[in-house]
Amino acid sequence: MDRGVFLVTGANSGIGRATARALARGGEVVVMACRDPARGEAARAALLAEVPGAELHVLRCDLAELASVRSFAAEVSARFSGVRALIHNAGVYPRERTLTVDGFELMLAVGFLGPFLLTHLLRPVLLAGAPARVVQLAGIYHRRGGLDLTDLQWQRRPWDRAAANNQVQLARVIFMVELARRLDGLGVTANAVHPGAVLTEALDQAPWYLRLLAHTLARPGFVRPDRGAAPVVRLASAPDLAHVSGRFFDRFVPAPHVPAALDGEVAARLWAQAERLVGIAG
């Protein structure tokens, strides 16, 4: 493949940083979308020490702020004529229900609404960079998730951390399936991938007993960020996956979809709600 522009959200740490490193080693141009530019620049400096001569750009993008998402998309569109891949890696796992500056439940905003708006705004540069790809990280626990389209933001239901996360993961998978359908024949694919159990800074937000488990009894099942990034990089760049779209990968292996991911009515309703919430005219 020719040298391309790859956008990675949450690229200053964990799987995102490992993804940026692998793409840079492959000679790609990497845009590191980071909420905190200072941390992003520190990560960039460390990556340049590992991959001298890499072309890495740090741009601020806070997925919890619609204005920041719009600003980031505008800057990317102005600086790059085409984008080869948009990798939605960023996510949060707050300990309590928190609202963003736009009034959205934080986990939903960062995990789904922000990526939804960003994908919409970058559609022109993705089409210009075609063949292009959208890759969304999604946890395996989306299989346990329920999608309450009457209360996506937990305004009526008691907020539950695990259930809220599972709902976001399911929304991500449904988003990729529906995006693949809408982009069919336009040269842009969309897929979701579970990178496996990975030792990242995200574990710091988990309950103490889960952190203890991850570093003791369950440690053999966890991998380092570079191994977690491998299936993400493959899905974003491997030539043999150029025409694969609308799938969910459990690491390197395509896995069956849950029924909700294939329900066109559910997808249409979720899409319409997301458009309304982020201010896109349907």
C-alpha positions in Angstrom: 0.0 0.0 0.0 1.1 3.6 -0.6 2.0 5.8 2.3 -1.1 7.1 3.9 -2.5 9.2 6.7 -3.8 7.3 9.7 -5.7 9.0 12.5 -5.7 7.4 15.9 -7.7 8.7 18.8 -6.3 8.3 22.3 -2.9 7.9 20.8 -0.8 9.1 23.8 -1.0 5.9 25.8 -1.9 2.2 25.8 -3.2 0.6 22.7 -3.5 3.9 20.9 0.2 4.7 21.4 1.2 1.1 20.4 -1.0 1.5 17.3 0.7 4.8 16.4 4.1 3.2 16.9 3.4 0.2 14.6 2.0 2.4 11.9 5.0 4.8 12.1 7.3 1.8 11.8 5.5 0.9 8.7 6.2 4.3 7.2 2.7 5.7 7.5 1.8 9.3 8.4 0.2 9.2 11.9 -2.1 11.9 13.3 -2.2 11.4 17.1 -5.6 12.7 18.3 -5.1 13.5 22.0 -7.3 15.1 24.6 -4.2 16.6 26.4 -1.7 18.1 23.8 1.1 18.1 26.4 0.8 14.4 27.0 0.4 13.9 23.2 3.7 15.7 22.6 5.5 13.7 25.3 4.3 10.5 23.6 5.3 11.8 20.2 8.8 12.6 21.5 9.1 9.1 22.9 7.9 7.5 19.7 10.4 9.5 17.6 13.2 8.2 19.8 11.9 4.7 19.0 11.2 5.4 15.3 13.6 8.1 14.1 12.2 10.1 11.1 8.6 9.1 11.7 6.0 11.6 10.6 3.8 12.1 13.6 1.4 14.9 14.2 -0.3 15.7 17.5 -3.6 17.4 17.3 -6.0 18.1 20.2 -9.3 16.2 20.1 -11.4 15.8 23.2 -14.2 13.5 22.2 -16.2 14.7 25.3 -16.5 18.1 23.7 -18.4 18.5 20.4 -16.6 21.8 19.7 -13.2 20.1 20.1 -14.3 17.3 17.7 -15.4 19.8 15.1 -12.2 21.8 15.5 -10.1 18.7 15.1 -12.0 17.6 12.0 -11.6 21.0 10.4 -7.9 21.0 11.0 -7.4 17.5 9.6 -9.4 18.4 6.5 -7.4 21.6 6.0 -4.0 19.9 6.4 -4.5 16.5 4.7 -6.2 15.9 1.3 -7.1 12.3 2.2 -7.1 9.9 5.1 -6.4 6.2 4.7 -7.8 5.1 8.1 -9.7 6.5 11.1 -9.0 4.4 14.2 -11.4 5.0 17.1 -9.4 3.9 20.1 -10.2 6.3 22.9 -12.6 5.5 25.7 -13.3 6.2 29.3 -14.5 4.2 32.3 -15.6 6.7 35.0 -16.5 5.6 38.5 -19.7 7.5 38.6 -22.2 9.1 36.2 -20.6 12.3 34.9 -21.9 14.8 32.4 -19.8 16.5 29.7 -19.8 20.2 28.9 -22.5 19.4 26.3 -24.7 17.7 28.9 -24.0 14.1 27.7 -23.3 11.1 29.9 -19.5 10.9 29.7 -19.0 7.3 28.7 -21.6 7.6 25.9 -20.0 10.9 24.7 -16.4 9.6 24.5 -17.2 6.1 23.4 -19.9 6.7 20.8 -21.2 10.2 20.2 -17.8 11.8 19.7 -16.6 9.1 17.3 -20.0 9.3 15.5 -19.6 13.0 14.9 -15.9 12.7 14.0 -16.6 10.0 11.4 -19.4 12.2 9.9 -17.1 15.2 9.6 -14.2 13.3 8.2 -16.3 11.4 5.6 -15.0 13.7 2.7 -11.3 13.1 3.5 -12.0 9.4 3.9 -13.7 9.3 0.5 -10.8 11.3 -0.9 -8.3 8.8 0.6 -10.2 5.8 -0.7 -9.6 2.9 -0.4 -10.0 3.9 3.3 -11.1 2.3 6.5 -12.8 3.1 9.8 -11.8 0.8 12.7 -13.6 0.9 16.0 -12.3 -0.8 19.1 -15.2 -2.6 20.9 -15.1 -4.7 24.0 -16.2 -8.3 23.9 -18.7 -7.5 26.6 -20.9 -5.8 24.0 -22.4 -9.2 23.9 -23.8 -8.7 27.3 -25.0 -5.2 26.5 -28.5 -3.9 26.1 -29.4 -0.8 24.1 -32.1 1.2 25.8 -33.0 3.7 23.0 -35.5 5.4 25.4 -32.7 6.2 27.9 -29.3 6.1 26.3 -27.9 8.6 28.8 -29.2 6.9 32.0 -31.5 9.8 33.0 -34.3 7.5 34.0 -32.5 4.3 35.0 -30.0 4.0 37.9 -26.6 4.4 36.4 -24.5 1.2 36.4 -20.9 1.4 35.4 -20.6 -2.0 33.8 -24.0 -1.8 32.1 -23.3 1.6 30.8 -20.0 0.5 29.3 -21.6 -2.6 27.7 -24.2 -0.4 26.2 -21.6 1.8 24.6 -19.6 -1.1 23.3 -22.8 -2.5 21.7 -23.5 0.9 20.2 -20.0 1.0 18.7 -20.5 -2.4 17.0 -24.0 -1.4 15.7 -22.5 1.9 14.4 -19.8 0.1 12.4 -22.3 -2.4 10.8 -24.6 0.5 9.8 -21.7 2.6 8.6 -20.5 -0.2 6.5 -24.0 -0.5 4.9 -24.2 3.2 4.2 -20.7 3.3 2.7 -21.1 0.2 0.6 -19.6 0.7 -2.8 -17.8 4.0 -1.9 -14.4 2.6 -1.2 -14.5 3.0 2.6 -14.9 0.0 4.9 -16.0 -0.1 8.6 -15.3 -2.8 11.2 -15.1 -3.3 14.9 -12.4 -5.2 16.8 -11.9 -6.5 20.2 -8.1 -6.3 20.9 -8.2 -8.8 23.8 -7.4 -8.2 27.5 -4.7 -5.6 27.5 -2.6 -4.2 30.3 -3.1 -0.4 29.8 -3.7 2.7 31.9 -7.4 2.1 31.6 -7.0 -0.6 34.3 -6.3 2.3 36.7 -10.0 3.2 36.5 -11.2 -0.3 37.3 -12.3 -1.4 40.8 -9.4 -2.5 43.0 -10.3 -6.1 42.9 -10.3 -6.2 39.1 -6.9 -4.5 39.1 -5.6 -7.0 41.6 -7.0 -9.9 39.5 -5.4 -8.5 36.3 -2.0 -8.5 37.9 -2.2 -11.9 39.7 -4.5 -14.8 38.8 -5.7 -13.4 35.5 -2.3 -12.1 34.4 -1.6 -14.9 31.9 -4.7 -13.8 30.0 -3.5 -10.2 29.6 -1.2 -8.9 26.9 1.0 -5.9 26.5 -0.3 -2.9 24.4 1.8 -3.8 21.4 0.1 -7.2 21.1 -3.2 -5.6 21.7 -2.6 -3.1 18.9 -1.6 -5.9 16.4 -5.2 -6.8 15.3 -6.1 -3.1 15.2 -3.2 -2.3 12.9 -4.0 -5.4 10.7 -7.6 -4.3 10.3 -6.5 -0.8 9.4 -3.9 -1.7 6.9 -3.6 -5.3 5.8 -4.2 -5.6 2.0 -6.2 -8.9 2.3 -8.8 -7.1 4.5 -9.3 -4.2 2.0 -12.8 -5.3 1.1 -13.9 -6.7 4.4 -16.6 -4.5 6.0 -19.3 -4.6 8.6 -17.7 -7.3 10.7 -16.7 -7.8 14.3 -13.2 -9.2 14.9 -12.3 -11.0 18.2 -8.6 -10.1 17.9 -7.6 -11.6 14.5 -10.7 -13.7 13.9 -14.1 -12.6 12.5 -16.8 -13.5 15.0 -20.6 -13.8 14.7 -22.6 -10.7 15.4 -25.1 -10.5 18.2 -28.7 -10.1 16.9 -28.9 -6.4 17.8 -26.0 -5.6 15.5 -27.9 -7.0 12.6 -31.2 -5.3 13.4 -31.7 -2.6 10.8 -34.5 -0.9 12.7 -32.4 -0.6 15.9 -29.5 0.7 13.8 -31.7 3.3 12.1 -33.1 4.5 15.5 -29.7 4.7 17.1 -28.3 6.6 14.1 -31.2 9.1 14.2 -30.7 9.7 17.9 -27.0 10.2 17.5 -27.6 12.7 14.7 -30.0 14.6 16.8 -27.7 14.6 19.9 -24.6 15.9 18.0 -26.5 18.3 15.8 -26.3 16.7 12.4 -29.2 17.3 10.0 -30.6 13.9 9.0 
